[in-house]
Amino acid sequence: MKEYRKYLDPDTIAQLGNLELKARLIVEGFITGMHKSPYHGFSVEFSQHRQYRPGDEIRFVDWRVYGRTGRYYVKEFEEETNLRAMLAIDTSASMGFASKGNISKFDYACYLAAAMAMLMIQQRDAVGLTLYNNKIEKFLQPNSKPSYISQILSELENTTPSDTTGTAEALDVLAERIKRRGLVILFSDFFDKQESIIEALRHLRHKRHEVLLFHILDPREIDFDFGAVANFIDLETNEKLVTQPHQIRKSYESTIKQFIDNLKKECIHHKVDYNLITTDVPFDKALLDYVIKRQKM
């Protein structure tokens, strides 16, 4: 495996230290990979030179100009001030599920959201954070200050999945609380009444927000490969069911496929970018989906 690839692997990242280190290494691994691919496009546009002033970052000094003139000049860049993004993460108990060998859906969402927040602030975009279960638990307004990333990471690190799901209700409230149109990025398993979720997505679109949806599932929630006998526990209600998975596997696979296909179809209909991600998938796929969306705005 190429060195940078390991920092895009969910299991490897989970074994590292705090969330800031995880997010930084995911971003560095992603940027390294982007430089080795046909996709380049998240650099801000160069604007002009100006004379160096004490406190300017050395990395922006144009050494070619210095070589010609003997004077220090730095490159100035066009700030991208139009994008305001809101990261909205489902913190309900079902997001805490993790099958053997995989990280939880909530951890995957947090690592991905943290990396996106870091990317956005590096690009001078404003980013905010919403944490919700059956109601909004935390709401941070979008901000582009570099120091703001610490507050976002702190909230993510200090949150544990709990309570029942109320995605539709929370998103309806969120649609009213975001005063300026922007990009809303959703992270959830969307295990809720689908009709209500679609209505909430329509509400966000009615408010003229762009919406990028990450449907995060554990691999076993798709293939239902739980062995001969399994004891299922609903993480939100504690209801228990002991069964032989192979007896209901075909029925389950049909149901989950219909669930995913319908959500995807409705998202396409309402011009919501839909992305299905399982927790064993490297982070660069989701980050690339974000970059492509960002370039279109």
Short mmCIF file of the C-alpha atoms (twelve columns), coordinates in Angstrom:
data_MODEL
# 
_entry.id   MODEL 
# 
loop_
_atom_site.group_PDB 
_atom_site.id 
_atom_site.type_symbol 
_atom_site.label_atom_id 
_atom_site.label_alt_id 
_atom_site.label_comp_id 
_atom_site.label_asym_id 
_atom_site.label_seq_id 
_atom_site.Cartn_x 
_atom_site.Cartn_y 
_atom_site.Cartn_z 
_atom_site.pdbx_PDB_model_num 
ATOM 1   C CA . MET A 1   0.000   0.000   0.000   1 
ATOM 2   C CA . LYS A 2   1.301   3.456   -0.871  1 
ATOM 3   C CA . GLU A 3   2.200   5.423   2.252   1 
ATOM 4   C CA . TYR A 4   -0.490  8.071   1.818   1 
ATOM 5   C CA . ARG A 5   -3.197  5.420   1.223   1 
ATOM 6   C CA . LYS A 6   -3.006  4.065   4.752   1 
ATOM 7   C CA . TYR A 7   -4.239  7.381   6.130   1 
ATOM 8   C CA . LEU A 8   -7.406  7.021   4.070   1 
ATOM 9   C CA . ASP A 9   -8.209  3.621   5.579   1 
ATOM 10  C CA . PRO A 10  -10.888 3.813   8.326   1 
ATOM 11  C CA . ASP A 11  -9.373  1.042   10.472  1 
ATOM 12  C CA . THR A 12  -5.900  2.616   10.381  1 
ATOM 13  C CA . ILE A 13  -7.236  6.062   11.246  1 
ATOM 14  C CA . ALA A 14  -9.250  4.648   14.160  1 
ATOM 15  C CA . GLN A 15  -6.014  3.482   15.808  1 
ATOM 16  C CA . LEU A 16  -4.424  6.935   15.808  1 
ATOM 17  C CA . GLY A 17  -4.571  9.596   18.519  1 
ATOM 18  C CA . ASN A 18  -6.995  12.491  18.849  1 
ATOM 19  C CA . LEU A 19  -9.476  13.663  16.230  1 
ATOM 20  C CA . GLU A 20  -7.304  16.567  15.086  1 
ATOM 21  C CA . LEU A 21  -4.471  14.174  14.167  1 
ATOM 22  C CA . LYS A 22  -6.908  11.842  12.411  1 
ATOM 23  C CA . ALA A 23  -8.471  14.654  10.385  1 
ATOM 24  C CA . ARG A 24  -5.096  16.162  9.454   1 
ATOM 25  C CA . LEU A 25  -3.695  12.836  8.235   1 
ATOM 26  C CA . ILE A 26  -6.866  12.065  6.256   1 
ATOM 27  C CA . VAL A 27  -6.597  15.468  4.566   1 
ATOM 28  C CA . GLU A 28  -2.871  15.037  3.869   1 
ATOM 29  C CA . GLY A 29  -3.441  11.558  2.469   1 
ATOM 30  C CA . PHE A 30  -6.280  12.837  0.313   1 
ATOM 31  C CA . ILE A 31  -4.334  15.820  -1.040  1 
ATOM 32  C CA . THR A 32  -1.335  13.609  -1.822  1 
ATOM 33  C CA . GLY A 33  -3.611  11.236  -3.692  1 
ATOM 34  C CA . MET A 34  -5.257  14.102  -5.565  1 
ATOM 35  C CA . HIS A 35  -1.868  15.333  -6.734  1 
ATOM 36  C CA . LYS A 36  -1.236  11.875  -8.162  1 
ATOM 37  C CA . SER A 37  -4.566  11.829  -9.999  1 
ATOM 38  C CA . PRO A 38  -6.250  13.810  -12.807 1 
ATOM 39  C CA . TYR A 39  -8.230  15.756  -10.189 1 
ATOM 40  C CA . HIS A 40  -6.606  18.975  -9.118  1 
ATOM 41  C CA . GLY A 41  -9.036  21.772  -8.355  1 
ATOM 42  C CA . PHE A 42  -9.247  22.713  -4.771  1 
ATOM 43  C CA . SER A 43  -6.557  25.386  -4.844  1 
ATOM 44  C CA . VAL A 44  -7.768  28.941  -4.599  1 
ATOM 45  C CA . GLU A 45  -7.158  31.162  -7.623  1 
ATOM 46  C CA . PHE A 46  -3.987  33.274  -7.697  1 
ATOM 47  C CA . SER A 47  -4.728  36.979  -7.722  1 
ATOM 48  C CA . GLN A 48  -1.663  39.240  -7.452  1 
ATOM 49  C CA . HIS A 49  1.635   39.999  -5.715  1 
ATOM 50  C CA . ARG A 50  2.250   42.401  -2.892  1 
ATOM 51  C CA . GLN A 51  5.350   43.281  -0.888  1 
ATOM 52  C CA . TYR A 52  6.187   41.003  2.029   1 
ATOM 53  C CA . ARG A 53  5.121   42.201  5.480   1 
ATOM 54  C CA . PRO A 54  6.269   40.809  8.862   1 
ATOM 55  C CA . GLY A 55  3.898   38.020  9.861   1 
ATOM 56  C CA . ASP A 56  3.209   36.825  6.305   1 
ATOM 57  C CA . GLU A 57  3.600   33.082  5.806   1 
ATOM 58  C CA . ILE A 58  6.968   32.218  4.243   1 
ATOM 59  C CA . ARG A 59  5.350   29.543  2.041   1 
ATOM 60  C CA . PHE A 60  3.614   32.299  0.033   1 
ATOM 61  C CA . VAL A 61  6.869   34.100  -0.829  1 
ATOM 62  C CA . ASP A 62  7.454   34.078  -4.601  1 
ATOM 63  C CA . TRP A 63  11.135  33.141  -4.806  1 
ATOM 64  C CA . ARG A 64  11.258  33.664  -8.562  1 
ATOM 65  C CA . VAL A 65  10.334  37.313  -8.105  1 
ATOM 66  C CA . TYR A 66  12.948  37.575  -5.337  1 
ATOM 67  C CA . GLY A 67  15.551  36.125  -7.719  1 
ATOM 68  C CA . ARG A 68  14.764  38.798  -10.308 1 
ATOM 69  C CA . THR A 69  14.309  41.814  -8.055  1 
ATOM 70  C CA . GLY A 70  16.090  41.034  -4.785  1 
ATOM 71  C CA . ARG A 71  12.868  41.946  -2.955  1 
ATOM 72  C CA . TYR A 72  10.395  39.765  -1.098  1 
ATOM 73  C CA . TYR A 73  6.885   39.528  -2.530  1 
ATOM 74  C CA . VAL A 74  4.077   37.211  -1.519  1 
ATOM 75  C CA . LYS A 75  1.306   35.767  -3.653  1 
ATOM 76  C CA . GLU A 76  -2.185  36.883  -2.750  1 
ATOM 77  C CA . PHE A 77  -5.152  34.694  -3.531  1 
ATOM 78  C CA . GLU A 78  -8.796  35.262  -4.304  1 
ATOM 79  C CA . GLU A 79  -10.755 34.367  -1.219  1 
ATOM 80  C CA . GLU A 80  -13.697 32.104  -1.805  1 
ATOM 81  C CA . THR A 81  -16.165 33.852  0.448   1 
ATOM 82  C CA . ASN A 82  -19.450 32.660  -1.000  1 
ATOM 83  C CA . LEU A 83  -19.570 29.156  0.421   1 
ATOM 84  C CA . ARG A 84  -21.121 28.606  3.810   1 
ATOM 85  C CA . ALA A 85  -21.353 24.940  4.716   1 
ATOM 86  C CA . MET A 86  -23.184 23.149  7.505   1 
ATOM 87  C CA . LEU A 87  -22.118 19.641  8.555   1 
ATOM 88  C CA . ALA A 88  -25.145 17.854  10.051  1 
ATOM 89  C CA . ILE A 89  -24.400 14.550  11.805  1 
ATOM 90  C CA . ASP A 90  -26.908 12.005  13.087  1 
ATOM 91  C CA . THR A 91  -25.929 11.112  16.680  1 
ATOM 92  C CA . SER A 92  -28.782 8.682   17.378  1 
ATOM 93  C CA . ALA A 93  -27.969 5.322   18.983  1 
ATOM 94  C CA . SER A 94  -28.214 3.368   15.715  1 
ATOM 95  C CA . MET A 95  -25.159 5.269   14.449  1 
ATOM 96  C CA . GLY A 96  -23.108 3.543   17.155  1 
ATOM 97  C CA . PHE A 97  -23.376 0.167   15.425  1 
ATOM 98  C CA . ALA A 98  -20.161 -1.476  14.214  1 
ATOM 99  C CA . SER A 99  -19.797 -5.031  12.926  1 
ATOM 100 C CA . LYS A 100 -16.657 -7.028  13.656  1 
ATOM 101 C CA . GLY A 101 -13.601 -5.506  12.010  1 
ATOM 102 C CA . ASN A 102 -15.238 -2.168  11.207  1 
ATOM 103 C CA . ILE A 103 -15.536 1.196   12.944  1 
ATOM 104 C CA . SER A 104 -18.950 2.529   13.952  1 
ATOM 105 C CA . LYS A 105 -21.047 4.564   11.561  1 
ATOM 106 C CA . PHE A 106 -20.788 7.500   13.947  1 
ATOM 107 C CA . ASP A 107 -16.985 7.343   14.112  1 
ATOM 108 C CA . TYR A 108 -16.825 7.152   10.317  1 
ATOM 109 C CA . ALA A 109 -19.093 10.204  10.033  1 
ATOM 110 C CA . CYS A 110 -17.014 12.126  12.586  1 
ATOM 111 C CA . TYR A 111 -13.673 11.382  10.910  1 
ATOM 112 C CA . LEU A 112 -15.085 12.300  7.509   1 
ATOM 113 C CA . ALA A 113 -16.779 15.477  8.766   1 
ATOM 114 C CA . ALA A 114 -13.639 16.552  10.645  1 
ATOM 115 C CA . ALA A 115 -11.531 16.135  7.508   1 
ATOM 116 C CA . MET A 116 -14.058 18.095  5.448   1 
ATOM 117 C CA . ALA A 117 -14.144 20.888  8.034   1 
ATOM 118 C CA . MET A 118 -10.348 21.109  7.929   1 
ATOM 119 C CA . LEU A 119 -10.369 21.218  4.121   1 
ATOM 120 C CA . MET A 120 -13.010 23.940  4.071   1 
ATOM 121 C CA . ILE A 121 -11.266 26.193  6.545   1 
ATOM 122 C CA . GLN A 122 -7.979  25.738  4.674   1 
ATOM 123 C CA . GLN A 123 -9.880  26.968  1.613   1 
ATOM 124 C CA . ARG A 124 -11.293 29.957  3.540   1 
ATOM 125 C CA . ASP A 125 -14.828 28.571  3.384   1 
ATOM 126 C CA . ALA A 126 -17.101 29.006  6.400   1 
ATOM 127 C CA . VAL A 127 -18.180 25.761  8.073   1 
ATOM 128 C CA . GLY A 128 -20.638 25.044  10.871  1 
ATOM 129 C CA . LEU A 129 -21.749 21.949  12.765  1 
ATOM 130 C CA . THR A 130 -25.113 20.484  13.736  1 
ATOM 131 C CA . LEU A 131 -25.412 17.373  15.920  1 
ATOM 132 C CA . TYR A 132 -28.852 15.812  16.202  1 
ATOM 133 C CA . ASN A 133 -30.788 12.687  17.241  1 
ATOM 134 C CA . ASN A 134 -34.526 13.243  17.700  1 
ATOM 135 C CA . LYS A 135 -33.760 16.941  18.186  1 
ATOM 136 C CA . ILE A 136 -30.866 19.289  17.567  1 
ATOM 137 C CA . GLU A 137 -28.348 18.812  20.380  1 
ATOM 138 C CA . LYS A 138 -25.664 21.233  19.186  1 
ATOM 139 C CA . PHE A 139 -25.669 24.027  16.613  1 
ATOM 140 C CA . LEU A 140 -22.542 25.971  15.651  1 
ATOM 141 C CA . GLN A 141 -22.935 28.763  13.107  1 
ATOM 142 C CA . PRO A 142 -20.607 28.645  10.068  1 
ATOM 143 C CA . ASN A 143 -17.294 30.424  10.577  1 
ATOM 144 C CA . SER A 144 -14.115 30.590  8.490   1 
ATOM 145 C CA . LYS A 145 -11.596 31.486  11.219  1 
ATOM 146 C CA . PRO A 146 -8.740  28.944  11.370  1 
ATOM 147 C CA . SER A 147 -9.159  28.645  15.149  1 
ATOM 148 C CA . TYR A 148 -12.796 27.552  14.694  1 
ATOM 149 C CA . ILE A 149 -11.723 24.043  13.706  1 
ATOM 150 C CA . SER A 150 -10.765 23.358  17.339  1 
ATOM 151 C CA . GLN A 151 -14.320 24.026  18.527  1 
ATOM 152 C CA . ILE A 152 -15.787 21.768  15.836  1 
ATOM 153 C CA . LEU A 153 -13.383 18.921  16.657  1 
ATOM 154 C CA . SER A 154 -14.015 19.317  20.386  1 
ATOM 155 C CA . GLU A 155 -17.785 18.940  19.921  1 
ATOM 156 C CA . LEU A 156 -17.296 15.836  17.781  1 
ATOM 157 C CA . GLU A 157 -14.872 14.231  20.260  1 
ATOM 158 C CA . ASN A 158 -17.215 14.846  23.187  1 
ATOM 159 C CA . THR A 159 -20.325 13.361  21.555  1 
ATOM 160 C CA . THR A 160 -21.548 9.785   22.002  1 
ATOM 161 C CA . PRO A 161 -24.413 8.260   19.973  1 
ATOM 162 C CA . SER A 162 -27.603 8.113   22.024  1 
ATOM 163 C CA . ASP A 163 -31.383 8.379   21.886  1 
ATOM 164 C CA . THR A 164 -33.823 7.645   19.104  1 
ATOM 165 C CA . THR A 165 -33.694 8.880   15.514  1 
ATOM 166 C CA . GLY A 166 -35.612 11.948  14.446  1 
ATOM 167 C CA . THR A 167 -33.822 12.954  11.261  1 
ATOM 168 C CA . ALA A 168 -36.844 14.529  9.599   1 
ATOM 169 C CA . GLU A 169 -37.816 16.658  12.595  1 
ATOM 170 C CA . ALA A 170 -34.227 17.803  13.174  1 
ATOM 171 C CA . LEU A 171 -33.661 18.729  9.531   1 
ATOM 172 C CA . ASP A 172 -36.900 20.733  9.453   1 
ATOM 173 C CA . VAL A 173 -35.667 22.775  12.423  1 
ATOM 174 C CA . LEU A 174 -32.229 23.105  10.826  1 
ATOM 175 C CA . ALA A 175 -33.736 24.427  7.582   1 
ATOM 176 C CA . GLU A 176 -35.285 27.295  9.537   1 
ATOM 177 C CA . ARG A 177 -32.194 28.025  11.640  1 
ATOM 178 C CA . ILE A 178 -29.774 28.455  8.739   1 
ATOM 179 C CA . LYS A 179 -30.408 32.045  7.690   1 
ATOM 180 C CA . ARG A 180 -28.180 32.240  4.606   1 
ATOM 181 C CA . ARG A 181 -28.271 29.796  1.742   1 
ATOM 182 C CA . GLY A 182 -25.310 27.472  1.437   1 
ATOM 183 C CA . LEU A 183 -24.236 23.850  1.350   1 
ATOM 184 C CA . VAL A 184 -25.724 21.385  3.848   1 
ATOM 185 C CA . ILE A 185 -23.827 18.099  4.185   1 
ATOM 186 C CA . LEU A 186 -25.741 15.284  5.887   1 
ATOM 187 C CA . PHE A 187 -24.218 12.208  7.562   1 
ATOM 188 C CA . SER A 188 -26.703 9.532   8.667   1 
ATOM 189 C CA . ASP A 189 -27.871 5.949   8.238   1 
ATOM 190 C CA . PHE A 190 -31.323 7.468   7.599   1 
ATOM 191 C CA . PHE A 191 -33.080 4.726   9.552   1 
ATOM 192 C CA . ASP A 192 -36.258 6.721   9.930   1 
ATOM 193 C CA . LYS A 193 -39.586 7.129   8.151   1 
ATOM 194 C CA . GLN A 194 -38.440 7.711   4.603   1 
ATOM 195 C CA . GLU A 195 -41.427 9.818   3.561   1 
ATOM 196 C CA . SER A 196 -40.662 12.274  6.371   1 
ATOM 197 C CA . ILE A 197 -36.972 12.403  5.446   1 
ATOM 198 C CA . ILE A 198 -37.858 13.249  1.842   1 
ATOM 199 C CA . GLU A 199 -40.123 16.057  3.033   1 
ATOM 200 C CA . ALA A 200 -37.300 17.440  5.177   1 
ATOM 201 C CA . LEU A 201 -34.918 17.335  2.207   1 
ATOM 202 C CA . ARG A 202 -37.531 19.199  0.166   1 
ATOM 203 C CA . HIS A 203 -37.665 21.799  2.960   1 
ATOM 204 C CA . LEU A 204 -33.883 22.335  2.728   1 
ATOM 205 C CA . ARG A 205 -34.073 22.618  -1.054  1 
ATOM 206 C CA . HIS A 206 -37.022 25.025  -0.773  1 
ATOM 207 C CA . LYS A 207 -34.740 27.250  1.301   1 
ATOM 208 C CA . ARG A 208 -32.408 27.117  -1.718  1 
ATOM 209 C CA . HIS A 209 -29.656 25.179  0.044   1 
ATOM 210 C CA . GLU A 210 -27.461 22.791  -1.906  1 
ATOM 211 C CA . VAL A 211 -27.572 19.388  -0.189  1 
ATOM 212 C CA . LEU A 212 -24.883 16.700  -0.177  1 
ATOM 213 C CA . LEU A 213 -26.080 13.499  1.486   1 
ATOM 214 C CA . PHE A 214 -23.826 10.722  2.784   1 
ATOM 215 C CA . HIS A 215 -25.827 7.575   3.492   1 
ATOM 216 C CA . ILE A 216 -23.506 5.766   5.903   1 
ATOM 217 C CA . LEU A 217 -24.084 2.055   6.512   1 
ATOM 218 C CA . ASP A 218 -22.103 -0.807  7.977   1 
ATOM 219 C CA . PRO A 219 -21.191 -3.462  5.357   1 
ATOM 220 C CA . ARG A 220 -23.245 -6.076  7.266   1 
ATOM 221 C CA . GLU A 221 -26.300 -3.832  7.038   1 
ATOM 222 C CA . ILE A 222 -26.124 -4.371  3.291   1 
ATOM 223 C CA . ASP A 223 -24.980 -8.003  2.878   1 
ATOM 224 C CA . PHE A 224 -26.528 -9.337  6.134   1 
ATOM 225 C CA . ASP A 225 -23.597 -11.741 6.572   1 
ATOM 226 C CA . PHE A 226 -24.011 -12.454 10.293  1 
ATOM 227 C CA . GLY A 227 -23.251 -16.180 10.355  1 
ATOM 228 C CA . ALA A 228 -25.473 -19.098 11.340  1 
ATOM 229 C CA . VAL A 229 -27.189 -17.677 14.432  1 
ATOM 230 C CA . ALA A 230 -27.343 -14.050 15.528  1 
ATOM 231 C CA . ASN A 231 -28.780 -12.086 18.436  1 
ATOM 232 C CA . PHE A 232 -30.039 -8.723  17.149  1 
ATOM 233 C CA . ILE A 233 -30.506 -5.826  19.568  1 
ATOM 234 C CA . ASP A 234 -32.161 -2.567  18.539  1 
ATOM 235 C CA . LEU A 235 -29.727 0.085   19.804  1 
ATOM 236 C CA . GLU A 236 -32.518 2.632   20.202  1 
ATOM 237 C CA . THR A 237 -35.243 0.507   21.848  1 
ATOM 238 C CA . ASN A 238 -33.201 -2.441  23.266  1 
ATOM 239 C CA . GLU A 239 -35.662 -4.822  21.609  1 
ATOM 240 C CA . LYS A 240 -34.012 -8.235  21.095  1 
ATOM 241 C CA . LEU A 241 -34.434 -10.886 18.400  1 
ATOM 242 C CA . VAL A 242 -32.603 -14.200 18.068  1 
ATOM 243 C CA . THR A 243 -32.741 -15.688 14.589  1 
ATOM 244 C CA . GLN A 244 -30.887 -17.588 11.898  1 
ATOM 245 C CA . PRO A 245 -29.838 -14.855 9.436   1 
ATOM 246 C CA . HIS A 246 -29.782 -17.141 6.392   1 
ATOM 247 C CA . GLN A 247 -33.534 -17.729 6.763   1 
ATOM 248 C CA . ILE A 248 -34.386 -14.058 6.311   1 
ATOM 249 C CA . ARG A 249 -31.350 -12.919 4.301   1 
ATOM 250 C CA . LYS A 250 -33.070 -12.789 0.893   1 
ATOM 251 C CA . SER A 251 -36.023 -10.894 2.304   1 
ATOM 252 C CA . TYR A 252 -33.718 -8.465  4.120   1 
ATOM 253 C CA . GLU A 253 -31.540 -7.877  1.046   1 
ATOM 254 C CA . SER A 254 -34.628 -7.100  -1.015  1 
ATOM 255 C CA . THR A 255 -35.926 -4.686  1.636   1 
ATOM 256 C CA . ILE A 256 -32.651 -2.802  2.130   1 
ATOM 257 C CA . LYS A 257 -32.146 -2.542  -1.633  1 
ATOM 258 C CA . GLN A 258 -35.606 -1.047  -2.040  1 
ATOM 259 C CA . PHE A 259 -34.907 1.327   0.857   1 
ATOM 260 C CA . ILE A 260 -31.620 2.533   -0.695  1 
ATOM 261 C CA . ASP A 261 -32.946 2.709   -4.253  1 
ATOM 262 C CA . ASN A 262 -35.976 4.739   -3.217  1 
ATOM 263 C CA . LEU A 263 -33.948 7.213   -1.165  1 
ATOM 264 C CA . LYS A 264 -31.492 7.629   -4.046  1 
ATOM 265 C CA . LYS A 265 -34.329 8.112   -6.567  1 
ATOM 266 C CA . GLU A 266 -36.001 10.768  -4.415  1 
ATOM 267 C CA . CYS A 267 -32.697 12.561  -3.893  1 
ATOM 268 C CA . ILE A 268 -32.088 12.693  -7.637  1 
ATOM 269 C CA . HIS A 269 -35.638 13.974  -8.164  1 
ATOM 270 C CA . HIS A 270 -35.119 16.804  -5.665  1 
ATOM 271 C CA . LYS A 271 -31.571 17.587  -6.881  1 
ATOM 272 C CA . VAL A 272 -29.892 16.301  -3.728  1 
ATOM 273 C CA . ASP A 273 -26.468 14.689  -4.224  1 
ATOM 274 C CA . TYR A 274 -26.786 11.130  -2.881  1 
ATOM 275 C CA . ASN A 275 -23.736 9.089   -1.853  1 
ATOM 276 C CA . LEU A 276 -23.914 5.617   -0.318  1 
ATOM 277 C CA . ILE A 277 -20.828 4.909   1.800   1 
ATOM 278 C CA . THR A 278 -20.020 1.840   3.894   1 
ATOM 279 C CA . THR A 279 -17.682 2.101   6.858   1 
ATOM 280 C CA . ASP A 280 -14.978 -0.027  5.217   1 
ATOM 281 C CA . VAL A 281 -14.570 2.363   2.263   1 
ATOM 282 C CA . PRO A 282 -11.470 4.646   2.241   1 
ATOM 283 C CA . PHE A 283 -12.235 8.285   2.993   1 
ATOM 284 C CA . ASP A 284 -10.988 9.646   -0.322  1 
ATOM 285 C CA . LYS A 285 -14.130 8.515   -2.159  1 
ATOM 286 C CA . ALA A 286 -16.379 10.686  0.016   1 
ATOM 287 C CA . LEU A 287 -13.916 13.593  0.035   1 
ATOM 288 C CA . LEU A 288 -13.739 13.513  -3.744  1 
ATOM 289 C CA . ASP A 289 -17.554 13.622  -3.882  1 
ATOM 290 C CA . TYR A 290 -17.362 16.775  -1.752  1 
ATOM 291 C CA . VAL A 291 -14.640 18.380  -3.918  1 
ATOM 292 C CA . ILE A 292 -16.615 17.715  -7.104  1 
ATOM 293 C CA . LYS A 293 -19.711 19.247  -5.500  1 
ATOM 294 C CA . ARG A 294 -17.664 22.259  -4.312  1 
ATOM 295 C CA . GLN A 295 -16.313 22.881  -7.805  1 
ATOM 296 C CA . LYS A 296 -19.837 22.993  -9.228  1 
ATOM 297 C CA . MET A 297 -20.980 25.717  -6.822  1 
# 
